[in-house]
Amino acid sequence: MKLFSVEEANALVPELRRQWQRVDAARAQMRRLAPEVKLASENTGGGGTAYGVLYANALDVFMTSVQGLLELGIEIKDFDRGLCDFPHLRDGRVVYLCWQKGEDRIEWWHDTDAGFAGRQPL
């Protein structure tokens, strides 16, 4: 497990924003296409659909972006909120630095078992 300093976590915020934009766009496209893909699959007995390629491309972007986020060493907690945790050593114990989409920088932390509701200012 990688442990982040506050400075290291803050340095990743621009990359988090880029990756979350890709994740959000891919998820939106998959949600839009899912009914068409499902309907086509049911009507053709699984024979495919013109929307299938678009859906597969969106899924690829989603998976690649999520993998990119995970490779940074963060933990994804909520896709809808764009909520991420960074393992961090605070007072001799591992806690999480907490960031969500829309925040300019890392300003919160919480115990590993507390979750978002237990966020405290740095």
C-alpha positions as CSV (number, residue, x, y, z in Angstrom):
1,M,0.0,0.0,0.0
2,K,1.4,3.4,-1.0
3,L,1.1,6.0,1.7
4,F,0.6,9.6,0.5
5,S,1.7,12.9,2.0
6,V,-0.8,15.7,1.8
7,E,1.4,17.3,-0.8
8,E,1.7,14.1,-2.9
9,A,-2.1,13.7,-2.8
10,N,-2.7,17.3,-3.8
11,A,-0.2,17.0,-6.7
12,L,-2.5,14.3,-8.1
13,V,-5.7,16.4,-8.1
14,P,-5.3,17.6,-11.7
15,E,-4.9,14.0,-12.9
16,L,-7.9,12.9,-10.7
17,R,-10.0,15.5,-12.4
18,R,-8.9,14.4,-15.9
19,Q,-9.6,10.7,-15.2
20,W,-12.9,11.4,-13.5
21,Q,-14.1,13.4,-16.6
22,R,-13.3,10.3,-18.7
23,V,-15.0,8.0,-16.2
24,D,-18.1,10.2,-16.0
25,A,-18.4,10.5,-19.8
26,A,-18.0,6.8,-20.3
27,R,-20.5,6.0,-17.6
28,A,-23.0,8.4,-19.2
29,Q,-22.6,6.9,-22.6
30,M,-23.0,3.3,-21.2
31,R,-26.2,4.4,-19.4
32,R,-27.6,5.9,-22.6
33,L,-26.7,2.9,-24.7
34,A,-27.6,0.1,-22.3
35,P,-31.3,0.0,-23.1
36,E,-30.6,-0.2,-26.8
37,V,-27.9,-2.9,-26.4
38,K,-30.2,-4.9,-24.1
39,L,-33.2,-4.6,-26.4
40,A,-31.1,-5.5,-29.5
41,S,-29.7,-8.5,-27.6
42,E,-33.1,-9.7,-26.6
43,N,-34.5,-9.3,-30.1
44,T,-31.7,-10.9,-32.0
45,G,-30.9,-13.7,-29.6
46,G,-27.5,-12.2,-28.8
47,G,-26.6,-11.5,-32.4
48,G,-25.3,-8.1,-31.8
49,T,-26.2,-4.5,-32.5
50,A,-24.8,-1.4,-34.1
51,Y,-24.7,0.1,-30.6
52,G,-22.6,-2.7,-29.3
53,V,-19.4,-1.2,-30.6
54,L,-20.2,2.1,-29.1
55,Y,-21.0,0.5,-25.8
56,A,-17.8,-1.6,-25.9
57,N,-15.7,1.5,-26.6
58,A,-17.3,3.4,-23.7
59,L,-16.7,0.4,-21.4
60,D,-13.0,0.3,-22.6
61,V,-12.6,4.0,-21.7
62,F,-14.3,3.5,-18.4
63,M,-12.1,0.5,-17.5
64,T,-8.9,2.1,-18.7
65,S,-9.6,5.3,-16.7
66,V,-10.5,3.4,-13.5
67,Q,-7.3,1.3,-13.9
68,G,-5.4,4.6,-14.3
69,L,-6.9,5.9,-11.0
70,L,-6.1,2.7,-9.2
71,E,-2.6,2.6,-10.4
72,L,-2.0,5.9,-8.7
73,G,-2.5,4.1,-5.4
74,I,-5.8,5.6,-4.5
75,E,-9.0,3.8,-3.5
76,I,-12.2,4.6,-5.3
77,K,-15.1,4.8,-2.9
78,D,-18.0,6.2,-4.9
79,F,-18.3,6.6,-8.6
80,D,-21.3,8.9,-8.6
81,R,-19.6,11.3,-6.2
82,G,-16.1,10.8,-7.6
83,L,-15.0,10.0,-4.1
84,C,-11.4,8.8,-3.6
85,D,-9.3,8.0,-0.6
86,F,-5.5,8.2,-0.3
87,P,-3.8,6.1,2.4
88,H,-1.9,8.4,4.7
89,L,0.1,8.1,7.9
90,R,-1.2,10.4,10.6
91,D,0.0,10.3,14.2
92,G,1.5,6.8,13.6
93,R,-1.6,5.2,12.1
94,V,-3.0,4.7,8.6
95,V,-5.9,6.9,7.8
96,Y,-7.4,8.2,4.5
97,L,-7.0,11.6,2.9
98,C,-10.4,12.1,1.3
99,W,-11.2,13.9,-2.0
100,Q,-14.3,14.1,-4.1
101,K,-15.1,15.7,-7.5
102,G,-15.4,19.5,-7.2
103,E,-12.9,19.9,-4.4
104,D,-9.9,22.0,-5.4
105,R,-7.5,20.2,-3.0
106,I,-7.2,17.6,-0.3
107,E,-8.6,19.2,2.8
108,W,-10.2,16.3,4.7
109,W,-9.2,13.0,6.3
110,H,-11.0,10.2,8.1
111,D,-10.2,6.9,9.9
112,T,-10.2,3.9,7.7
113,D,-13.4,2.6,9.3
114,A,-15.2,6.0,9.5
115,G,-16.0,6.6,5.8
116,F,-17.2,9.9,4.3
117,A,-19.4,10.7,7.3
118,G,-16.3,10.7,9.5
119,R,-14.4,13.3,7.5
120,Q,-12.5,15.9,9.5
121,P,-10.6,18.9,8.3
122,L,-6.8,18.6,8.0
